Every structure is written in C-alpha cells, then in structure tokens.
Amino acid sequence: MPEGNADIIRLNGAEKHFGAVRALGGVDFHVGPGECVGLVGHNGAGKSTLMHMVAGTLVPDSGKIGVHGDTEDNYSVSRAQQLGIRCVFQELSLCPNLSVAENTRINHASLRGLSWRRKAADLIAAKLDEIFPGHSISASDIVGDLSIGRRQMVEVARAFTVTQDRLDLVILDEPTSSLDAHTAGQLLAFVRRFVAGGKSCILISHVLGEVLRNADRIVVMRDGKVVVADAADAFDRDRLVTAMGGAEARQKIAAQIAAAKPTASPLRVRARPAAQKDSTDLVACAGEIIGLAGLAGHGQTDLLLAIFTAASRARAGIEVTAPVALVAGDRQSDGIFPQWSIAENIGIRSLARLRSGVLISPQREAELAALWQKKIGIRTPDMNNNIFSLSGGNQQKALFARALGSDAQIVLMDDPMRGVDIGTKLEVYDLVREEAARGRTFLWYTTETEELDNCDHIYVFKNGRIVANLRRDELTEEKIIQSSFGDAA
C-alpha cells in the first residue's frame, strides 16, 4: 500500500444527486498527513454531503475515492474505520438509551469479554479527561440524560479513542456548535496537538474565526462545488465571506440597537432561576432582546423552559404576560416533527389561524409557509417535502419561521444558531432586531459571545444562578469569563 506522504483521502470528480437536487457537482478534495483542513460554505453548499462520502456513509454517483494512495472501489463506513477515518457528524449519532461506555463499545469491536464495560469506561474517561479537563461526565451516564453540550463532548471524545484500528483523520462537522467558549477552546487546543502529532482533521465550522485560527488550509464550497482552496494565512474573514457568496459583515448592529424602542414598554417576563435565593430577577420588557450568557449547562436552558411552561400554567417566581414561542437549539430532540412536511412544521404554532371550521386549511398553511420561505430564505423546491429533506441550517430556519410566523410576543431562543452559516446568521440577526423594533421580546441564550452584541441586556449564569447583570455597553468577553469562572455568589 503506497502510504508515505500520500494523501490520507482524495476525491476526484465526486458527484451526488438527490432526485433533481445536485448536492455535489464534480468536487476534487484532498487531505494530507499532519494537516487541518477548514471546510466552509453556506448551508446547502455541499459540505456535509462531501463529508458523508469521506466517512463512507454516502457513495458518489460518479468520481473516485482514494485513501492512503490507493483507489477504493468498495468504500464504506467499516472500510473507512479500518483505514483510520472517523467522523463526528453535525447531527449527533449516539444511542440515547445506552451509557457513555456502551456507546464507546459500538466503535470498538475489540472491546469484548466479561470486562468490556470497564475497558470501554476507562477508554472514554481517559479521552474525555485529555480533551475536556474538568468535564464532570461519568462513563456510566445514560446519554439521553446528558445536555446536548455534554453529548457533543462524548461524541467528539469517542471519535478520538483508539484500540486496534488505526486513527489518521477525524472529520469534525460543527464540533463546537453546542459548546460554550471555554469547552470549545479546550477542543480546538486538542485538535492542534493532534495535528502537530502528524494526524489530520477536517474542521467544518460556521464560526469563521475558529477556521481561520486553527486550519492549515481552507476549502470554500458553494452550490455543490469547491470555489476556492488556499492556505489559511491567505484568508481573512472578509475574503472568506466574499468567497462563500454571502452577505458582507454589516456595521449597523449598534445603530439598530440604539434606535428608539416602542415608547410603551410593558413588562413581558420577570423570572427568577430556581437556584436563586436573593432578589436577582431576569426582567424583559416589550421590544427588548435579552441575552443569557455563561458556560453551557449552568441553568440558561432550564430558565427558558420554565418560562415556556409558565406561559400555560402558573409557576412560582415567574411572571409571563404574553404568548410564548420557543426556538430550540437541539432541533432533533426538541424542535422538529420528523414525519411532517416543512409547511406542517412551520404551521404547528399557528393552528388557530390556519383553521377553516374544525379542520386545518391546506391553503392557509401553504400561504404561511410560502411567506416565511421567502422571508427567511428556506432552500427547498417544495415546502411539502419532509423536514429531513432540508440541510441542518435550513431546518433551523423552519423553526424560526414557526416562532416568528405565530402570534407569540415573547420568543425564547435556546442557542438556536448552532450549525447555521454566517450569511444566514446575519439575516436572522436582522430579522430579530426588526421584530424587536415592532415590540416583540426575545430571550436569547447563546454560546457564541459575538451574538450577544445583538442584545440590549445580558444576564450571566453560573451554577443555576444569575451572577452578573450587564448592559450592552458594559459587555466584554473578559467580563463574561470572569463572571463564569469567578467566585461571584
């Protein structure tokens, strides 16, 4: 087998169609040993399809796949595993009813015998300790009981575990999308060490700064093709955004936020976290965008869900004065209805308006879906297609359309931008500010500090409590980190 300095993976002329949709149109792509390749592009550009081919989960309609210098005619997941190629998919692939150790065993057939559970537990615990020091995850934890951030940590750590199979290349598809800044930093530092040791990674991320700081070479895709490939130091953020064909970064956020809010600003939400014993409440009025910050898993999502519940039945310590909608970040578990069409997924929050008599009017449902398809840019030839026909980012757009197309005057956003490209993010930021200017209230938990620039006010959480209360002009990343790690009560 001709290895040496041969590319770990090389695709020549890879094409893939899904019905009438061309996902890939003759792509050439390669990764060399000891290289971190950044892969960027808007949702639907073809990145995930290309990575499914590299991982062996999709077969190209035409084109060649070569691994370690040899052409592979019967490439598959098991063959990729044998050849040292692993993938952490954007939509996590862990079995929720199994423990962390049992999920690790799935990847390693050599873990057998009466003591396989202990071996699997030791293997995954050691890798979690190496990548995410202080992670607080037990190998005996049931995966379905973990937060999405911790599930992401397990998925990443599992991909880097090694027994009898070699490990040469790990594909990381939006690996930090559910992680807070601290945990994402731990992962990216490990990736740099991994690559420095002669191994390789493919890093797919919509956080362009992550790609610019950590990749050796960057490949930009658009409409199923590679449009630019160059050394990472040949790019800056503006060149990347331009190459992707997306909207250029705009400088109007501060001006829009500073613009006058509705003169009447009635209280929309007053909420105290369950762990809060003092008088620190989260307060949100009409037309405000309120940010929830801090390390993942410290009570932000719990409070949003408590507010969501309080909209329909009274809860101690929470006051809600208007209809509520939720945009879930974990769309697979909490957001989409997988057996339904895109239009049905959008219309479910607006059933009262869609009724004709006692039945739902297909025409009204289609009109609502078409309006928001155009307004938020959902990429599909037919809104009656199943929701799973959309890319991950477009599925998330459908969840925004569901909330914003409803009568809700309070929109709860639970880290909703994970896996969403920069162009779409900018469009959604504009839409959120536009809706806030009309009097809608947004409570926005995000693990991306730069998104907090869109907020009027920020509450920082630690251990289920609000430990800092910042106006936008007081906001700095240092203050958030200091509050998250400091000894604030």
Secondary structure, DSSP 8 states (H G I E B T S, - for coil): ---TT--SEEEEEEEEEETTEEEEEEEEEEE-TT-EEEEE--TTSSHHHHHHHHHTSS--SEEEEEETTEE-SS--HHHHHHTTEEEE-SS----TTSBHHHHHHHT-TT--STTHHHHHHHHHHHHHHHHSTT----TTSBGGGS-HHHHHHHHHHHHT--SSS---EEEEESTTTTS-HHHHHHHHHHHHHHHHTT-EEEEE-S-HHHHHHH-SEEEEEETTEEEEEEEGGG--HHHHHHHHT-----S-HHHHHHS---S---EEEEE--TT--SS--EEEETT-EEEEESSTTSSHHHHHHHHHHHTTS-BTTEEE-S-EEEE-SSHHHHT--TTSBHHHHHHGGGHHHHEETTEE-HHHHHHHHHHHHHHHT---S-TTSBGGGS-HHHHHHHHHHHHHTSS-SEEEEESTTTT--HHHHHHHHHHHHHHHHTT-EEEEE-S-GGGGGG-SEEEEEETTEEEEEEEGGG--HHHHHHHHHS---
